[in-house]
Amino acid sequence: MIKIGIVGTGILGEAVGLHLLNVGYEVTVFNRTKNKTEKLEVKGAKVADSPKQVAENSELIITVVKDAEAVNDVIFGNSGIIFGKHEEMCIADMSTVNPNATKEISQKVNSEGVDYIEIPVMGGPNLAIDGKLLVMASGREESFERYKSVLEKIGEQTFYLGNTGSAHSIKLAMNLQIAMVALSLSEGITLTKNAGLDPEIFLKVLNSTGFKTTMSQNKAYKMIKDSYTATFTLANLKKDLDTVNDTAVSANTELPMAQLARKIYSNAIDEGFANIDYTGIIAYIKNLSKEN
């Protein structure tokens, strides 16, 4: 089987790694905070001391890090992936980054004789652990086809979207939907509750219509109970909204709601909600009503 490396074993990277181990792949991992590799090591992963060492022991190296700067660093920085390059190696970026930055990184990687694809996903760690993510892939089609079998283990659905930058563009558009739905649910729940009604009635009606979402059917009930255990933090979604807006500027595109969403999430972070789940934006919305 293809030897897989994972650089970045936060919440998502860890879950992807555990699933790949469960289905029989040999996995080598690296994370700057080494204790975040402990669960993977217990399940049989090899823990490397650097991204370079991951590359030396892997054919497909999946990067799951914060942003484009972090992707660039783990590839080209001190003891980076590129210094462990070898024939048939491919880097697959699962981070959420600006598509323009992805194109630049891809060109740099390709100039070193190494393949590069982007594979951002939809779905959190609860889906990743069972291989039920949705994978969006772009880059050289030959590289995608070579590693398609791995991607189909990671995801329940896999879409090849074309040239480099395509997958990250769609991923940003998808995360924009997440931000908007979370805000809409937060305001609907808050309005219902402050009108003296049980917000579960709102959700029951909503989920009986074509406007229901996975969020309204699941996480919304936790939102009502002020339960915000993070599968994807509010700070991370705000970071993605920054990237959405930066990408829009570079594409000469006006996205007024994306700009407003970024401001709201930024204000929530300033109020101390950064490290809870992104659906915790409802806590900030509720606080605004208390202030009034």
C-alpha positions in Angstrom: 0.0 0.0 0.0 1.0 3.6 -0.5 3.0 5.0 2.4 1.4 8.1 3.8 2.8 11.0 5.8 0.8 13.6 7.7 2.3 16.9 8.7 0.0 18.7 11.1 -1.9 16.4 13.5 -4.4 18.9 15.1 -8.1 17.9 15.4 -8.5 17.1 11.7 -5.1 15.7 10.9 -5.2 13.4 13.8 -8.7 12.0 12.8 -7.6 11.5 9.2 -4.4 9.7 10.4 -6.3 7.4 12.8 -8.7 6.4 10.0 -5.9 5.6 7.6 -4.2 3.5 10.2 -7.5 1.7 10.9 -7.9 0.8 7.2 -4.3 -0.6 7.0 -2.0 2.2 5.7 1.5 2.8 7.0 1.5 6.3 8.4 4.3 8.6 9.5 3.4 11.8 11.3 4.9 15.1 12.5 3.5 17.9 14.6 5.4 20.8 16.2 3.6 20.1 19.4 4.7 16.5 19.8 2.0 15.4 22.3 -0.6 15.9 19.5 0.9 12.7 17.9 0.4 10.5 20.9 -2.9 8.9 19.9 -1.5 8.2 16.4 1.6 6.6 17.9 -0.5 4.3 20.1 -2.4 3.1 17.0 0.9 2.4 15.2 2.0 5.5 13.4 5.7 6.4 13.2 6.4 9.8 14.8 9.0 11.8 12.9 11.2 14.5 14.2 10.7 16.8 11.2 8.7 17.2 8.0 11.8 16.2 6.1 11.8 12.8 7.9 8.1 12.4 7.1 8.9 12.9 3.4 11.8 10.4 3.5 9.4 7.7 4.8 6.3 8.5 2.7 5.0 8.6 -0.9 2.0 10.8 -0.3 2.5 13.6 2.3 -0.7 15.3 3.5 -0.3 18.7 5.0 -3.0 19.9 7.5 -1.8 23.2 8.9 -3.2 26.7 9.7 -2.7 28.8 6.5 -0.6 29.3 3.4 2.4 30.6 5.4 2.4 27.4 7.5 2.1 25.3 4.4 5.1 27.1 2.8 7.0 26.7 6.1 6.5 22.9 6.5 7.5 22.4 2.9 10.4 24.8 2.4 11.4 25.8 6.0 14.1 24.3 8.2 14.0 20.5 7.7 11.0 20.9 5.5 9.3 18.3 3.4 11.2 19.3 0.2 14.5 18.3 1.8 13.3 14.8 2.0 12.1 14.6 -1.6 12.5 11.4 -3.7 11.1 10.0 -6.8 7.3 9.4 -6.9 6.7 11.7 -3.9 3.6 13.9 -3.9 2.5 16.6 -1.5 -1.3 16.9 -0.9 -2.4 20.0 1.0 -5.6 19.6 3.1 -5.3 23.0 4.7 -7.7 25.9 3.9 -5.6 28.5 2.1 -5.9 31.3 -0.5 -6.0 29.8 -4.0 -3.5 32.3 -5.3 -1.0 31.2 -2.6 -1.7 27.6 -3.5 -0.7 28.3 -7.1 2.6 29.9 -6.0 3.4 27.0 -3.6 2.5 24.4 -6.3 4.9 26.1 -8.8 7.7 26.1 -6.3 7.1 22.4 -5.4 6.9 21.4 -9.1 10.1 23.2 -9.8 11.8 20.8 -7.4 10.5 17.9 -9.4 7.8 17.0 -6.9 4.0 16.6 -7.5 1.6 18.8 -5.7 -2.2 18.5 -5.3 -4.7 20.2 -3.1 -7.3 18.2 -1.2 -9.3 20.4 1.2 -12.3 18.6 2.8 -15.7 19.2 4.1 -16.7 17.6 7.4 -15.1 17.6 10.8 -13.1 15.1 12.8 -16.3 13.1 13.7 -16.6 12.3 10.0 -12.9 12.0 9.3 -12.5 9.2 11.8 -14.8 7.0 9.8 -13.6 8.1 6.3 -16.8 10.0 5.6 -15.4 13.4 4.5 -16.1 15.1 1.2 -12.8 15.6 -0.6 -12.3 18.3 -3.2 -9.1 17.8 -5.2 -7.3 19.8 -7.9 -3.9 19.9 -9.6 -2.4 17.5 -12.1 -5.1 15.0 -13.0 -2.4 12.3 -13.3 -1.4 12.9 -9.7 -5.0 12.8 -8.6 -5.6 9.5 -10.3 -2.4 8.0 -8.8 -3.6 8.7 -5.3 -7.3 8.5 -5.8 -7.6 5.2 -3.9 -6.3 7.0 -0.8 -8.6 10.0 -1.2 -11.5 7.6 -1.5 -10.6 6.1 1.8 -10.5 9.5 3.4 -13.8 10.7 1.8 -17.2 9.3 1.2 -17.3 11.5 -1.9 -14.3 12.8 -3.9 -14.5 15.5 -6.5 -11.7 16.3 -9.0 -12.2 20.0 -9.8 -9.4 20.8 -12.3 -6.4 23.1 -12.2 -4.5 24.1 -9.1 -6.4 26.6 -7.0 -9.9 25.2 -8.0 -10.3 23.1 -4.9 -9.3 25.8 -2.4 -11.6 28.3 -4.2 -14.6 26.0 -3.7 -13.5 25.2 -0.1 -13.5 28.9 0.7 -17.0 29.3 -0.8 -18.2 26.3 1.3 -16.8 27.7 4.5 -18.5 31.0 3.8 -21.8 29.0 3.8 -20.9 27.5 7.1 -20.3 30.9 8.6 -23.6 32.3 7.2 -25.6 29.3 8.4 -24.2 29.5 11.9 -25.0 33.2 12.1 -28.5 32.6 10.7 -29.2 29.8 13.2 -27.8 31.9 16.1 -30.1 34.8 15.3 -33.1 32.6 14.7 -32.6 30.8 18.0 -32.0 34.0 19.9 -35.0 35.7 18.4 -37.3 32.8 19.2 -36.0 32.5 22.8 -36.3 36.2 23.5 -39.8 36.2 22.1 -40.7 33.8 24.9 -40.8 30.6 22.9 -38.9 27.3 23.1 -36.2 27.5 20.3 -36.7 23.8 19.7 -40.0 24.7 18.2 -38.2 26.9 15.7 -35.8 24.0 14.9 -38.7 21.5 14.5 -40.4 23.8 12.0 -37.1 24.7 10.2 -36.1 21.0 9.9 -39.5 20.2 8.4 -38.8 22.5 5.4 -36.3 22.6 2.5 -34.3 25.1 4.5 -33.0 22.5 6.9 -29.2 21.8 7.0 -27.0 19.3 8.8 -26.2 22.1 11.2 -29.8 22.8 12.0 -30.5 19.1 12.5 -27.5 18.5 14.8 -25.3 21.2 16.2 -28.2 23.6 16.6 -29.5 21.6 19.5 -26.2 21.9 21.2 -26.3 25.7 20.5 -29.6 25.8 22.4 -27.9 24.1 25.4 -24.8 26.4 25.2 -22.6 23.4 24.3 -19.7 24.5 22.2 -17.2 21.6 22.3 -14.9 22.5 19.4 -14.7 20.4 16.3 -13.7 23.6 14.4 -12.9 26.7 16.4 -14.5 30.1 16.0 -11.0 31.5 15.5 -10.3 29.1 12.7 -13.5 30.0 10.9 -12.7 33.7 11.3 -9.3 33.0 9.8 -11.0 31.4 6.8 -13.3 34.4 6.5 -10.1 36.6 6.3 -9.0 34.3 3.5 -12.4 34.5 1.7 -12.3 38.3 1.8 -8.6 38.5 0.7 -9.4 36.2 -2.2 -12.4 38.3 -3.2 -10.3 41.5 -3.3 -7.7 39.8 -5.5 -10.6 38.7 -7.8 -12.0 42.2 -7.9 -15.2 40.8 -6.3 -17.4 42.5 -3.7 -18.8 40.2 -1.0 -20.7 42.5 1.5 -22.0 39.6 3.6 -18.6 38.0 3.9 -17.2 41.3 5.0 -19.9 41.6 7.7 -19.5 38.0 8.8 -15.7 38.6 9.3 -16.5 41.7 11.4 -18.9 39.7 13.6 -16.6 36.8 14.1 -13.7 39.2 14.8 -15.8 41.0 17.5 -16.7 37.6 19.0 -13.0 36.7 19.3 -12.3 40.1 21.0 -15.0 39.1 23.5 -13.2 35.9 24.4 -15.0 33.3 22.2 -12.0 32.3 20.0 -11.4 28.8 21.2 -14.9 27.4 21.4 -16.7 25.8 18.4 -17.6 28.1 15.6 -21.3 27.6 16.5 -20.5 29.4 19.7 -21.0 32.6 17.7 -24.5 32.3 19.2 -23.0 33.2 22.6 -21.8 36.5 21.2 -25.1 37.2 19.5 -26.9 36.5 22.8 -24.6 38.9 24.6 -25.5 41.7 22.3 -29.1 41.4 23.3 -28.1 41.5 27.0 -26.1 44.6 26.4 -29.2 46.3 24.9 
